[in-house]
Amino acid sequence: MTAAIRPFRIEIPQAAVDDLRQRLRRTRWPQTFTEDWSRGQPVAFIRELADQWLNAHDWRQHEAELNRHPQFTTDIDGQTIHFLHVRSPEPHALPLLLTHGWPSTVAEFLDVIGPLSDPRAHGLDPAQAFHLVIPSLPGFAFSSPLAGPGWDAARTAAAWDRLMKRLGYERYGAQGGDVGALVTRELGILNPQGLVGVHLQQIFAFPSGAPGEMEKLSPFEQAGLASLERFQKHNGYVEIQSKRPATLGFGLVDSPVGLLAWNAELFFGFEGEAADSMDRERFLTHVSLYWFTATGGQAAESYYENAQTGAGYRELPNAAPTAVASFPNDFRSVRAFAERSHSNIVQWTEMPEGGHFAATDAPQLLVDDIRRFFARLG
């Protein structure tokens, strides 16, 4: 490692923790005439989350869990980049870049770090092990403040390649979901020297209107069209963050419950379908990281930047070896649509369970799929 890489440790001042609790106690709750999910997050549900955040969530415990993993910062293209760097004890390990999405953080990967980096200790074949690099997206958490405009998925992908080369990794793989999938897809399009392959949880590709294209869908993909319709019905957060993130930011950095409710919009499902199954403690860790770093508004900027350029959605040629893991409680990628721009799909998995944040709600399935893909590439 070079002098441009600085050790980092999360140390939130106690005054900031106390301030959060005071703000939570002083919450002004909206009046409502319905407690269903048809108009947004129900007050009763957000009250439950806020009560857990105030009275049960031990920030210091989760801070310590994150600090068990080596962390660093560096500057790339004028932007501070924070990242976890977990080296495997296996000498032949392949460097692997993991990129989180919105509204999550590097904490998204806490359950997969051990099995991927130290498979021997987790009862897995040590022949497939990884040195892990897990960066915070620009403008998210400790990759802040956002230094300026233009940080779309393509620019971030180029920065990630520079980060890996700066760490001395001349050969590496990449994986991501949500915004992380957009960045990782752009990395495949860039296809820099040394990139072994990309593993994606989503390829956001849609019908083109070509004759017969819908006839190629598998039963799994056909069932996913209902999920797509539900997403299009409820995805107001995409519209707002793509068009007016700065206005939204005032509420996200000044009201912890405003941030809590906004970030719950995608995490627990638009109709509350994951309200009972998703790890609420992990979610509160994500929200705490956004709150303590005042980056709720800056994180939203990534949607604005991608909307300007189409990065992450552009059907530019991707010749890098590609894997797709499609989870049922998520946007279900369609292989026939993806193949319009991805010419080297070598693995496609229709998962039996799991959702949008698979590293949290289906970690073993994700770990197995990542290991299988990169084992194929040698």
Secondary structure in CASP SS format (residue, H / E / C, confidence):
PFRMAT SS
TARGET T0000
AUTHOR 0000-0000-0000
METHOD secondary structure of the structure
MODEL  1
M C 1.00
T C 1.00
A C 1.00
A C 1.00
I C 1.00
R E 1.00
P E 1.00
F E 1.00
R C 1.00
I C 1.00
E C 1.00
I C 1.00
P C 1.00
Q H 1.00
A H 1.00
A H 1.00
V H 1.00
D H 1.00
D H 1.00
L H 1.00
R H 1.00
Q H 1.00
R H 1.00
L H 1.00
R H 1.00
R C 1.00
T C 1.00
R C 1.00
W C 1.00
P C 1.00
Q C 1.00
T C 1.00
F C 1.00
T C 1.00
E C 1.00
D C 1.00
W C 1.00
S C 1.00
R C 1.00
G C 1.00
Q C 1.00
P C 1.00
V H 1.00
A H 1.00
F H 1.00
I H 1.00
R H 1.00
E H 1.00
L H 1.00
A H 1.00
D H 1.00
Q H 1.00
W H 1.00
L H 1.00
N H 1.00
A C 1.00
H C 1.00
D C 1.00
W H 1.00
R H 1.00
Q H 1.00
H H 1.00
E H 1.00
A H 1.00
E H 1.00
L H 1.00
N H 1.00
R C 1.00
H C 1.00
P C 1.00
Q E 1.00
F E 1.00
T E 1.00
T E 1.00
D E 1.00
I E 1.00
D C 1.00
G C 1.00
Q E 1.00
T E 1.00
I E 1.00
H E 1.00
F E 1.00
L E 1.00
H E 1.00
V E 1.00
R C 1.00
S C 1.00
P C 1.00
E C 1.00
P C 1.00
H C 1.00
A C 1.00
L E 1.00
P E 1.00
L E 1.00
L E 1.00
L E 1.00
T E 1.00
H C 1.00
G C 1.00
W C 1.00
P C 1.00
S C 1.00
T C 1.00
V H 1.00
A H 1.00
E H 1.00
F H 1.00
L H 1.00
D H 1.00
V H 1.00
I H 1.00
G H 1.00
P H 1.00
L H 1.00
S H 1.00
D C 1.00
P H 1.00
R H 1.00
A H 1.00
H H 1.00
G C 1.00
L C 1.00
D C 1.00
P C 1.00
A C 1.00
Q C 1.00
A C 1.00
F E 1.00
H E 1.00
L E 1.00
V E 1.00
I E 1.00
P E 1.00
S C 1.00
L C 1.00
P C 1.00
G C 1.00
F C 1.00
A C 1.00
F C 1.00
S C 1.00
S C 1.00
P C 1.00
L C 1.00
A C 1.00
G C 1.00
P C 1.00
G C 1.00
W C 1.00
D C 1.00
A H 1.00
A H 1.00
R H 1.00
T H 1.00
A H 1.00
A H 1.00
A H 1.00
W H 1.00
D H 1.00
R H 1.00
L H 1.00
M H 1.00
K H 1.00
R H 1.00
L C 1.00
G C 1.00
Y C 1.00
E C 1.00
R C 1.00
Y E 1.00
G E 1.00
A E 1.00
Q E 1.00
G E 1.00
G C 1.00
D C 1.00
V H 1.00
G H 1.00
A H 1.00
L H 1.00
V H 1.00
T H 1.00
R H 1.00
E H 1.00
L H 1.00
G H 1.00
I H 1.00
L H 1.00
N C 1.00
P C 1.00
Q C 1.00
G C 1.00
L E 1.00
V E 1.00
G E 1.00
V E 1.00
H E 1.00
L E 1.00
Q C 1.00
Q C 1.00
I C 1.00
F C 1.00
A C 1.00
F C 1.00
P C 1.00
S C 1.00
G C 1.00
A C 1.00
P C 1.00
G C 1.00
E H 1.00
M H 1.00
E H 1.00
K H 1.00
L C 1.00
S C 1.00
P H 1.00
F H 1.00
E H 1.00
Q H 1.00
A H 1.00
G H 1.00
L H 1.00
A H 1.00
S H 1.00
L H 1.00
E H 1.00
R H 1.00
F H 1.00
Q H 1.00
K H 1.00
H H 1.00
N C 1.00
G H 1.00
Y H 1.00
V H 1.00
E H 1.00
I H 1.00
Q H 1.00
S H 1.00
K H 1.00
R C 1.00
P H 1.00
A H 1.00
T H 1.00
L H 1.00
G H 1.00
F H 1.00
G H 1.00
L H 1.00
V H 1.00
D H 1.00
S C 1.00
P H 1.00
V H 1.00
G H 1.00
L H 1.00
L H 1.00
A H 1.00
W H 1.00
N H 1.00
A H 1.00
E H 1.00
L H 1.00
F H 1.00
F C 1.00
G C 1.00
F C 1.00
E C 1.00
G C 1.00
E C 1.00
A C 1.00
A C 1.00
D C 1.00
S C 1.00
M C 1.00
D C 1.00
R H 1.00
E H 1.00
R H 1.00
F H 1.00
L H 1.00
T H 1.00
H H 1.00
V H 1.00
S H 1.00
L H 1.00
Y H 1.00
W H 1.00
F H 1.00
T H 1.00
A C 1.00
T C 1.00
G H 1.00
G H 1.00
Q H 1.00
A H 1.00
A H 1.00
E H 1.00
S H 1.00
Y H 1.00
Y H 1.00
E H 1.00
N H 1.00
A H 1.00
Q H 1.00
T H 1.00
G C 1.00
A C 1.00
G C 1.00
Y C 1.00
R C 1.00
E C 1.00
L C 1.00
P C 1.00
N E 1.00
A C 1.00
A C 1.00
P C 1.00
T E 1.00
A E 1.00
V E 1.00
A E 1.00
S E 1.00
F C 1.00
P C 1.00
N E 1.00
D C 1.00
F C 1.00
R C 1.00
S C 1.00
V C 1.00
R H 1.00
A H 1.00
F H 1.00
A H 1.00
E C 1.00
R C 1.00
S C 1.00
H E 1.00
S C 1.00
N C 1.00
I E 1.00
V E 1.00
Q E 1.00
W E 1.00
T E 1.00
E E 1.00
M C 1.00
P C 1.00
E C 1.00
G C 1.00
G E 1.00
H C 1.00
F C 1.00
A H 1.00
A H 1.00
T H 1.00
D H 1.00
A C 1.00
P H 1.00
Q H 1.00
L H 1.00
L H 1.00
V H 1.00
D H 1.00
D H 1.00
I H 1.00
R H 1.00
R H 1.00
F H 1.00
F H 1.00
A H 1.00
R H 1.00
L H 1.00
G C 1.00
END
